[in-house]
């Protein structure tokens, strides 16, 4: 069983986990990291692209040292790959890699959710109620007439999913789950899959929420994994068509 003590992290606190290791004095490195990460996550720096320091210096108006430090940190997050003696490149994507990502995410979050349901106290329930309420009040696609997700909804969505497992008792597991969430979002952005109009996502979240606060671990886990696998099917189809 995992450590039953409370974790030291708040839900969503680990977003862009690499930023946490930069000291307050490393503001340029932190800024470069954030901009690089956003460009990779959004697919503006496409998978497999070689990341040449000189080009990045011009793109981000930053020095070589902060760029190398940011790139090295991103290697541990799985967003960048180091090439032997040849610098860095954006991590590639594939259906096989996504399948492994999804399988690992389901394994970890099943355990984390079971632990949170078993040991989460009133504060966890209250935080989860608030996270779900905030998510339910956000518009997923706005009034633009397309299917791109709203940034505010995405933030609330991340907070809800991290709130589900926040009482699992393991900061390490939460950090891993947070990193896998990032990599999953990158696949969604690259695949072009957005709002899944034929699914009732709000109802899926409502069912996961109800099972979790009702302390029905088996049902909550079943619903959560089904939620992830349904999204995974969209990603695979989109990637296969590229």
N, C-alpha and C positions, 0 to 999 in steps of 0.2 A: 504494500500500500504506500502511496506517496505520503510525504510529510503533511501532517494535518494542520500545521500552522498556517496562518494567513500569509499570503505573499506580500512582498513589498511594493508591487506594481499596481497601478490603477489600470482599468481597461483602456486600451488604446495608447497607453503611455509609451509602449515600445515601437510605435510607428516610426519608420525610417530608423531602425535600430542602430545603424552605424553612427548616427548623429550623437548618440549618447556618449560615445567614447571621446569626442572632441571636447577639449577644455574650453572654457568661456573665452580664453584668449585666442583660440583658433577660429575666429569668426570667419575668415576668408575660406578656410578649409570646409567649415560647416556649410557656408553658402554654396560653394562649388559642389559639395556632396549633394545638397538638396536639389540643385538645378540639374546636375547629371542624372540623379536618380529619377527625377520627374520626366526627363527626356527619354530615358530608357524604359520607364514604366509605361509611358504613353506611346512608345514605338517610334518616336521621332528620331531616335538613334536605333536603327533597325538591328535585329538579331544578326550576329556574325560580323558586324561592322568593326573594322580595326579602329581603335581609339588612339589616334596619333596625338602626342602631347602638343605639338606645335599648332595643329588645327584646333585643339580644345582650348589652348591659351587664347586664341583669337575669338573663339565662340563665346567663352565665358569671361574674357578679360581678366584672367587669373594667372598666377605664377605657376611654374612647372612643379614646384615642391608640393603646394596644396593639391594640385591635380593628381599627382602620383599617390599622395596619402589617401585621397578620396577614392581613387580607383582600387588601391590595395584593400581598403575597408570594404568596398563593394564586392570584392571577390568572396568574402566570407558570407555575404548575403545571397550569393548565387546569381547576381545580376551581371557580373563581369567575370571574364576568364583571363588568367594570366598566361601568355604564350611564352614558352621557353626562350629567354634571351631576346624576345621580339616584342615586348610590350604587352598591351592589353587589347581585348576585343569584347564587344557586347556578347553576353551569353547567348548561345543559339537556342532555338526552340524546335520541338518535334512532338509528334503524337506520343512516342514512347516516353519522352521526358515528362510530358504532361500526365500520362497514366501513372508514372511513378510518383509524381508530385501529389496527385489526387489520392492515391492509395496511402501514402505516408500521412497526408493531412487527415484522412479519415481515421487511421490508426491512432494518431496522437490525440485528435479532438474527441474521439470516443472515450479514451481513458480520462482525459481532462474533464470532460463533461460529467462522467460518472463520479469522479472525485468531488467536483464542485457540488453536485446534487447531494452527495452523501454528507459533505462536511460544511457546505456553505451555510452561514448563519443569516440572521435577519438582515444584516447590512447587505449581504449578497443579493438576497431576494429584492430588497428595496432598490438597489442599484440596477438590477435586471428589469424591474418594473419600469423604472424611469427610462432606461435605454430603449426598451420596446415602445414606450409611449412616444418618445421623441422620434423614433424611426417611423412609427405609424402616422405621424403628422407631417412627414416630409413627402414632397411630390417627387416621384422617381425620375420623370422625364420633363417636367415643366410644361410650358405652353409653346414650345418651339415647333411642334409638329413633326419632330423626328424622334428617334428612339435612344438617343444618347442619355446617359444617366446624369442627373444633377450632382454637382459636387457636394452639396449639403446632404443629400440623401446618401451618397457614398460614405461620407464621414460618419453619419448616424448608423449606417449599415455595419461598418467596421466596428464601431463602439458596441453595438448589440452583440455581434458574434464574439468579441473579446470579453464582454461582460458575462456571457454564458459560462466561460471556463475560468473566470478570474479568481474563483475560490478553490481552484484545484490543488493548491498547496505547493506548487512548483514554479518559481520564476523562470527556471530554465525551459520548462515545457511551454510556458506562455511565450517566451521569446522565440522559440522554434515555430510555434503556431503563427505568431505574428509575421515572421519571415515568409512562411509558406503562404500566408494570406497575400502578401505583396507579390509573390511570384505568380499566384493565381490571377490577381488583378492584371498583371502584365500580359498573361495569356489572353485574357478577355479583351484587352485593348488591341493586341496584335491580331487576334482573330476577327475583330470587327463586330463581335457579338455584343449586343448592348442590353436591351430591356426585356427580351423574351416575352413578347406581347401575348402569346397564347398560354402563359402560366400566370397563376394568381400568387405572386411572390408574397404579397402581404398576408394572405391566408397561410402560406407555408411558415412564415415567421410567427404568426399567431399560434399555430399549432405547436411549434417547437417551444415557444415561450410558455404556453399553458402546461405542457408536459414537464418542463423544467421546474417551474415554481410549484407544480403539483407533486414534485419529487418522484416522478415516474421515469426512472433512468432508462429502462429498456425502450419505452416509447419515445423519449426525447432523443436518444441516440439513433433509433431507427429513422425518425423524421429528419434529423440533421444530416445523416448520411444520404438519405434519399434526396434531400435538398441539394447537396453537393454533387451527387451523381447526375441529377437532372441537368444541372448547369454544365457538368463535364461533357454530357452528350452534345450540347450545343457547340462547345469548344472544338470537340473532335471533328464534327461535321464541317465546321468553318475552316479548320486547319487543313482538312483533307481536300477542300475545294480550292485551296490557294495554289 
